[in-house]
Amino acid sequence: MKFKHLLTAVALVAISSTVMAARPVSIKYSEDIVLEDDEVYSYYVVSCSNGESKDISAWDNRKTWCVGKGSKEDCSKKQIKTAKQVCR
């Protein structure tokens, strides 16, 4: 009976670890980019716990954070919220 409970617990842990979304591990500044209309955004790379790297952009003196490099779509006012979103 104990062995059956142990196997069930191991199976649940294995399943839950694969279901959990990746999380941001680090957010590193890469560079400021000046566009043709003299608008500037900052480019960052987010490293995720699943080993992937994703791009985010900061606009308006880092008041707006958006998914992707140079994108102004899918944005948030919080850096960590955008980083979590790209790592999902």
C-alpha distances in whole Angstrom, upper triangle without the diagonal:
4,5,5,7,9,10,11,13,15,16,17,19,20,21,23,25,26,27,29,33,35,37,40,40,44,47,50,54,55,59,61,63,66,66,70,71,70,67,64,60,58,55,52,49,46,43,39,36,35,38,41,44,46,49,51,54,56,59,61,61,57,57,55,52,52,50,51,54,57,56,57,54,51,52,51,52,49,49,45,44,46,44,41,42,43,40,38
4,5,5,6,9,10,11,12,14,15,17,18,20,21,23,25,26,27,31,32,34,37,37,41,44,47,51,53,56,59,60,64,64,68,69,68,65,62,58,56,53,50,47,43,40,37,33,33,36,39,42,44,47,48,52,53,57,59,59,55,55,53,50,50,48,49,52,56,54,55,53,49,50,49,50,47,46,43,42,44,42,39,40,41,38,36
4,5,5,6,9,10,11,12,14,15,17,18,20,21,23,24,26,30,31,33,36,36,40,43,46,50,51,55,57,59,62,63,66,67,67,63,61,57,54,52,48,45,42,39,36,32,31,34,37,40,42,46,47,51,52,56,58,58,54,54,53,50,49,47,48,51,54,53,54,52,48,49,48,50,47,46,42,42,43,41,38,39,40,36,35
4,5,5,6,9,10,11,12,14,15,17,18,20,22,23,25,28,30,32,36,36,40,43,46,49,51,54,57,58,61,62,65,66,66,62,60,56,54,51,48,45,41,38,35,32,31,34,36,40,41,45,46,50,51,54,57,57,53,53,51,48,48,45,47,50,53,51,52,50,46,48,47,48,46,45,41,41,42,40,37,38,39,35,33
4,5,5,6,9,10,11,12,14,15,16,18,20,21,22,26,28,30,34,34,37,41,44,47,49,52,55,56,59,60,63,64,63,60,58,54,51,49,46,43,39,37,33,30,29,32,35,38,40,43,44,48,49,52,55,54,51,51,49,46,46,43,45,48,51,50,50,48,44,45,44,46,43,42,38,38,40,38,34,36,37,33,31
4,5,5,6,9,10,11,12,14,15,17,19,20,21,25,27,28,32,31,35,38,41,45,47,50,53,54,58,58,62,63,62,59,56,52,50,47,44,41,37,34,31,27,27,30,33,36,38,41,42,46,48,51,53,53,49,49,48,45,44,42,43,46,50,48,49,47,44,44,43,45,42,41,37,37,38,36,33,35,35,32,30
4,5,5,6,9,10,11,12,14,16,17,18,20,24,25,28,31,31,35,38,41,44,46,49,52,53,57,57,61,61,61,58,55,51,49,46,43,40,36,33,30,27,26,29,31,35,36,40,41,45,47,50,53,53,49,49,47,44,43,41,42,45,48,47,48,46,42,43,43,45,42,41,37,37,38,36,32,34,34,31,29
4,5,5,6,9,10,11,12,14,16,16,18,22,24,26,30,30,34,37,40,44,45,49,51,52,55,56,59,60,59,56,54,50,48,45,42,39,35,33,29,26,25,28,31,34,35,39,40,44,45,48,51,51,47,47,45,42,41,39,41,44,47,45,46,44,40,41,40,42,40,39,35,34,36,34,31,32,32,29,27
4,5,5,6,9,10,11,12,15,15,17,20,22,24,27,28,31,34,38,41,43,46,49,50,53,54,57,58,57,54,52,48,45,43,39,37,33,30,27,24,23,26,29,32,34,37,38,42,43,46,49,48,45,45,43,40,40,37,39,42,45,44,44,42,39,39,38,40,37,36,33,32,34,32,28,30,31,27,25
4,5,5,6,9,10,11,13,14,16,19,21,23,26,26,30,33,36,39,41,45,47,48,52,52,56,57,56,53,50,47,44,41,38,35,31,29,25,22,21,24,27,30,32,35,37,40,42,45,48,48,44,44,42,39,39,36,38,40,44,42,44,41,38,39,38,40,37,36,32,32,33,31,28,29,29,26,24
4,5,5,6,9,10,11,12,15,18,20,22,26,26,30,33,36,39,41,44,47,48,51,51,55,56,55,52,50,46,43,41,37,34,31,28,25,22,20,24,26,29,31,34,36,39,41,44,47,47,43,44,42,38,38,35,36,39,42,41,42,40,36,38,37,39,36,35,32,31,32,30,27,28,28,25,23
4,5,5,6,9,10,11,12,16,18,20,24,25,29,31,34,38,39,43,45,46,49,50,53,54,53,50,48,44,42,39,36,33,29,27,23,20,20,23,25,28,29,33,34,37,39,42,45,45,41,41,39,36,35,33,35,38,41,39,40,37,34,35,34,36,34,33,29,28,30,28,24,25,26,23,21
4,5,5,6,9,10,11,14,16,18,21,22,25,28,32,35,37,40,42,44,47,48,51,52,51,48,46,42,39,37,33,30,27,24,21,17,17,20,23,26,27,31,32,35,37,40,43,43,39,39,37,34,34,31,33,36,39,38,39,36,33,34,33,35,32,31,27,27,28,26,23,24,25,21,19
4,6,5,7,9,10,14,15,18,21,21,25,28,31,34,36,39,42,43,46,47,50,51,50,47,45,41,39,36,32,29,26,23,20,17,15,19,21,24,26,29,31,35,37,40,43,43,39,39,37,34,33,30,32,34,38,36,38,36,32,34,33,35,32,31,27,27,28,25,22,24,24,20,19
4,6,5,6,9,12,14,17,21,22,26,28,31,34,36,39,41,42,45,46,49,50,49,46,44,40,38,35,32,29,26,23,20,17,16,19,21,24,25,29,30,34,36,39,42,42,38,38,36,33,32,29,30,33,36,35,36,34,30,32,31,34,31,30,26,26,26,24,21,22,22,19,17
4,5,5,6,10,12,15,18,19,23,26,29,32,34,37,39,40,43,44,47,48,47,44,42,38,36,33,30,27,24,22,18,15,15,18,20,23,24,27,28,31,33,36,39,39,35,35,33,30,29,27,29,32,35,33,34,32,28,29,29,31,28,27,23,23,24,22,19,20,20,17,15
4,6,5,9,10,12,16,17,20,23,26,29,31,34,37,38,41,42,45,46,45,42,40,36,33,31,27,25,21,19,15,12,11,15,17,20,21,25,26,30,31,35,37,37,34,34,32,29,28,25,27,30,33,32,33,31,28,28,28,30,27,25,22,22,22,20,17,18,19,15,14
4,6,8,10,13,16,17,21,23,26,29,30,34,36,37,40,40,44,45,44,41,39,35,33,30,27,24,21,18,15,12,10,14,15,19,20,23,25,29,31,34,37,37,33,34,32,28,27,24,25,28,31,30,31,29,26,27,27,30,27,26,22,22,22,20,17,18,17,14,12
4,6,9,12,16,18,21,23,26,29,31,34,36,36,40,40,43,44,43,40,38,34,32,30,27,24,21,19,15,13,12,16,16,19,20,23,24,28,30,33,36,36,32,32,30,27,25,23,24,28,31,29,30,27,24,25,25,28,25,24,21,20,20,19,15,16,16,13,11
4,7,9,13,15,18,20,23,27,28,31,33,34,37,38,41,42,41,38,35,32,30,27,24,22,18,16,13,11,10,14,15,17,18,21,22,25,27,30,33,33,29,29,27,24,23,21,23,26,29,27,28,26,22,23,23,25,22,21,18,17,18,16,12,13,14,11,9
4,6,10,12,16,17,20,23,25,28,30,30,34,34,37,38,37,34,32,28,26,24,21,18,15,13,10,9,9,12,12,14,14,17,18,22,23,27,29,30,26,26,24,20,19,17,19,22,25,23,24,22,19,20,19,22,19,18,15,14,14,12,9,10,10,7,5
4,7,9,12,14,17,20,22,25,27,28,31,32,35,36,35,32,30,26,24,21,18,15,11,10,6,5,6,9,9,11,12,15,16,20,22,25,28,28,24,25,23,19,18,16,17,20,23,22,23,22,19,19,19,21,18,16,13,13,13,10,8,10,9,5,5
4,6,9,11,15,18,20,23,25,26,30,31,34,35,34,30,28,24,21,19,16,13,10,9,5,5,8,10,10,11,11,14,14,18,19,23,25,25,21,22,20,17,17,15,17,19,22,21,22,21,18,18,17,18,15,13,10,11,11,8,6,9,9,6,7
4,6,7,11,14,16,19,21,23,26,28,31,32,31,28,25,21,18,16,12,10,6,6,4,6,9,10,10,9,9,12,12,15,16,20,23,22,18,20,18,15,15,13,15,17,20,19,21,20,17,17,16,17,14,11,8,10,10,6,6,9,8,6,9
4,7,10,14,16,19,22,24,28,29,33,34,32,29,26,22,19,17,13,11,7,5,5,6,9,9,10,10,11,13,14,17,18,22,25,23,20,21,21,17,18,16,17,19,22,22,23,23,21,20,19,19,16,13,11,13,13,9,10,13,12,9,12
4,6,10,12,16,18,21,24,26,30,31,29,26,23,19,16,14,10,8,6,5,7,9,12,11,11,10,11,12,12,15,16,19,22,20,17,19,19,15,16,15,16,17,20,20,22,22,20,19,18,18,15,11,10,13,13,9,11,14,12,11,14
4,7,10,13,15,17,21,23,26,27,25,22,19,16,12,10,7,6,4,6,9,12,14,13,12,10,9,9,9,11,12,16,18,17,14,16,15,12,13,13,13,14,16,17,19,19,18,16,16,16,13,9,9,12,11,8,11,13,11,11,15
4,6,10,12,15,19,21,25,26,24,21,18,14,11,9,5,5,6,8,12,14,17,15,14,10,11,10,10,11,12,16,18,16,14,17,16,14,15,14,14,13,16,17,19,21,20,18,18,18,15,11,12,15,13,11,14,16,14,14,18
4,6,9,12,15,18,21,22,20,18,14,11,8,6,4,7,9,11,15,18,20,18,16,13,12,10,10,10,10,13,16,13,12,15,15,13,14,14,14,12,14,16,18,20,19,18,17,17,15,12,14,16,14,13,16,18,16,17,20
4,7,10,13,16,19,21,19,17,13,11,8,6,5,7,10,12,16,19,21,18,16,13,12,10,10,10,11,14,17,15,14,17,17,14,15,15,13,11,12,15,18,20,20,19,19,19,18,15,16,19,16,15,18,19,17,18,21
4,6,10,13,16,18,15,14,10,9,6,5,7,10,13,16,19,23,24,22,20,16,15,12,11,10,11,13,15,13,13,16,16,15,15,16,14,11,11,15,17,20,20,19,20,20,19,16,18,20,18,17,21,21,19,21,24
4,7,10,13,14,12,10,7,6,4,6,9,12,16,19,22,25,27,25,22,18,17,13,12,9,9,10,12,11,11,14,14,14,14,16,14,11,10,14,15,18,20,18,19,18,18,16,19,21,18,18,22,22,20,22,25
4,6,10,11,9,8,6,5,6,7,11,14,17,20,23,27,28,26,23,19,17,13,13,10,10,10,12,12,13,16,15,14,14,16,13,10,8,12,14,17,19,18,19,20,20,18,21,22,19,19,23,23,20,23,26
4,7,8,6,6,4,7,9,11,14,18,21,24,27,31,31,29,27,23,20,17,16,12,12,11,12,13,14,17,16,16,16,18,16,13,10,13,14,18,20,19,21,21,22,20,24,25,22,22,26,25,23,26,29
4,5,5,5,6,8,11,12,16,19,22,25,28,32,32,30,27,24,21,17,16,13,13,12,13,14,16,18,17,17,16,17,15,12,9,12,13,16,19,19,21,21,23,21,25,25,22,23,27,25,23,27,29
4,5,7,9,12,15,16,20,23,26,29,32,35,36,34,31,27,24,21,20,17,17,15,16,17,19,21,20,20,19,21,19,16,12,15,15,19,22,22,24,24,26,25,29,29,25,27,30,29,27,30,32
4,5,9,12,15,17,21,24,27,30,33,36,37,35,32,29,26,22,20,17,17,14,14,16,18,19,18,20,19,21,19,17,13,15,15,18,22,21,23,23,25,25,28,28,25,27,30,29,27,31,33
4,6,10,13,16,19,23,25,29,32,35,36,34,31,28,25,21,20,16,15,13,12,13,16,18,17,19,19,21,20,17,13,16,15,19,22,21,22,22,24,23,27,27,24,26,29,28,27,30,33
4,7,10,13,17,20,23,26,29,32,33,32,29,25,22,19,16,13,12,9,9,11,13,14,14,15,15,18,17,14,11,13,12,16,19,17,19,18,20,20,23,24,21,23,26,25,24,27,29
4,7,10,13,17,20,23,26,29,31,29,26,23,20,16,14,10,9,7,8,8,10,12,12,13,14,16,15,12,10,12,12,16,18,16,17,17,18,17,21,21,19,20,24,23,22,25,27
4,7,10,13,16,20,22,26,27,25,23,19,16,13,10,6,6,5,7,8,8,11,10,10,10,12,12,9,7,10,10,13,15,13,14,14,15,14,17,18,15,16,20,19,18,21,24
4,7,10,13,16,19,23,24,23,20,16,14,11,9,6,5,7,9,8,8,11,10,9,10,12,11,9,8,11,12,15,16,14,15,14,14,12,15,17,14,14,18,18,16,19,22
4,7,10,13,16,20,21,19,17,13,11,7,6,5,7,9,12,12,10,13,12,10,10,10,9,6,7,10,12,14,15,14,15,15,15,12,14,16,13,12,16,16,14,16,19
4,7,10,13,16,18,16,14,10,8,6,5,6,8,11,14,13,11,14,13,10,10,10,9,8,10,12,14,16,15,14,15,15,14,10,12,14,11,10,13,14,12,13,17
4,7,10,13,14,12,10,6,6,5,6,9,11,15,18,17,14,17,16,12,12,10,9,9,12,14,16,17,16,15,16,17,15,12,12,14,11,9,12,13,10,11,15
4,6,10,11,10,8,6,5,6,7,10,12,16,19,19,15,17,16,12,12,10,10,11,14,15,17,17,16,15,15,16,14,10,10,12,10,6,9,10,8,8,12
4,7,8,7,6,5,7,9,11,14,16,20,23,22,19,21,20,16,16,14,13,14,18,18,21,20,19,18,18,20,17,13,12,14,12,9,10,12,10,8,12
4,5,6,5,6,8,11,12,16,18,22,25,24,21,22,21,17,16,14,14,16,20,20,22,21,19,19,18,20,17,14,12,13,12,9,9,11,9,6,9
4,5,7,9,11,15,16,20,22,25,28,28,24,25,24,20,20,17,18,20,24,23,25,24,22,22,21,23,20,17,14,15,15,12,11,13,11,8,10
4,6,9,11,15,17,21,23,27,30,30,26,28,25,22,21,18,18,20,24,23,25,24,22,23,23,25,22,19,17,17,17,13,12,14,12,8,10
4,7,10,14,16,20,22,26,29,29,26,27,25,22,21,18,17,19,22,23,25,24,23,23,24,25,22,19,18,19,17,14,14,15,13,10,12
4,7,10,13,17,20,23,27,26,23,25,23,19,18,15,14,15,19,19,22,21,19,20,21,23,21,18,16,17,15,12,12,13,10,8,10
4,7,10,14,17,20,24,23,20,22,20,16,15,12,11,12,16,16,19,19,18,18,19,21,19,15,15,16,13,10,12,12,9,8,12
4,7,10,14,17,21,21,18,19,17,13,11,8,7,9,13,13,15,15,14,15,16,18,16,13,13,14,11,8,10,10,6,7,10
4,7,10,13,17,17,15,17,14,11,9,7,5,5,9,10,12,13,12,13,14,16,15,12,13,13,10,9,12,11,8,10,13
4,7,10,14,14,11,13,10,7,6,5,5,6,8,8,10,11,10,9,11,12,12,9,11,11,7,7,11,10,8,11,14
4,7,10,11,9,11,8,6,5,6,6,5,6,7,8,10,11,9,11,12,12,9,12,13,9,10,14,13,11,14,17
4,7,7,5,7,6,5,6,9,10,9,8,9,9,12,12,9,10,9,10,8,12,13,10,11,15,15,14,17,19
4,6,5,6,5,6,8,11,12,11,9,9,8,11,12,10,10,10,11,11,15,15,13,15,18,17,17,20,22
4,5,5,6,9,11,15,16,15,12,13,11,14,15,12,12,10,13,13,17,17,15,17,20,20,20,23,25
4,6,8,10,13,16,17,16,14,15,14,17,17,14,13,11,13,12,16,17,16,17,21,21,21,23,26
4,6,7,10,13,15,14,13,14,13,15,15,12,11,8,9,8,12,13,12,14,17,17,17,20,22
4,7,10,14,16,16,15,14,12,14,14,10,9,6,8,9,12,13,12,14,17,17,18,21,22
4,7,10,13,13,12,11,9,10,10,7,6,5,7,8,11,11,10,12,15,14,15,18,20
4,7,9,11,10,9,8,9,9,5,5,6,6,6,9,9,6,9,12,11,11,14,16
4,6,8,8,6,6,6,6,4,6,9,9,8,11,10,6,9,12,10,10,13,15
4,7,8,7,8,7,6,6,9,12,12,10,11,10,6,8,10,8,7,10,12
4,6,5,8,8,9,10,12,15,15,13,14,14,10,10,13,11,8,12,14
4,6,9,10,12,12,14,16,16,14,16,16,12,13,16,14,12,15,17
4,7,9,12,11,14,16,17,15,18,17,14,15,18,16,14,18,20
4,6,8,9,12,14,16,14,17,16,12,14,17,14,13,17,18
4,7,7,10,12,14,14,17,15,12,15,17,15,14,18,19
4,6,9,12,14,14,16,14,11,14,16,13,13,17,17
4,7,11,12,12,14,11,9,12,13,10,10,14,14
4,7,9,10,12,9,7,11,12,10,11,15,15
4,5,7,9,7,6,10,11,10,12,15,15
4,7,9,8,8,11,13,13,15,17,18
4,6,5,7,9,10,11,13,15,16
4,6,5,6,9,10,11,13,15
4,5,5,6,8,10,11,12
4,5,5,6,9,10,11
4,5,5,6,9,10
4,5,5,6,9
4,6,5,6
4,6,6
4,6
4
